[in-house]
Amino acid sequence: MARIAGIDIPKNKRGVIALTYIFGVGNSRAKEVLAKAEVNESIKVQDWTDDQIAAIREQVGTFTIEGELRSEIQINIKRLMDIGCQRGIRHRLGLPLRGQRTKNNSRTRKGKRKTVANKKK
């Protein structure tokens, strides 16, 4: 099992898929990393050489990933809440941010339904 950026990536998967296990590395970024490291995308992780792993590690290190990215996202959300903008207020209330309707759906953000007494009329 190869260890890149503190994450054990699965060895039985192709390189592009395995790199997406790192938070902050998606499909397009994984392809970009492998291209710069000059590693074939279709080679499985277990077939990578030590030189290839070192090159991939170096390329992944140029991006903001994992814990650093998570903390950056939290700081951005806190900034929105502190300045009191619309998105910050919605974060504070635990409601959807991007204009979705909340009458029927948005259960992911609002949580389990809370029944209100005497609501029928």
Secondary structure, DSSP 8 states (H G I E B T S, - for coil): -EEETTEEE-TTSBHHHHHTTSTT--HHHHHHHHHHTT--TTSBGGG--HHHHHHHHHHHTTS--HHHHHHHHHHHHHHHHHHT-HHHHHHHHT--SSS---SS--HHHH-S----TT---
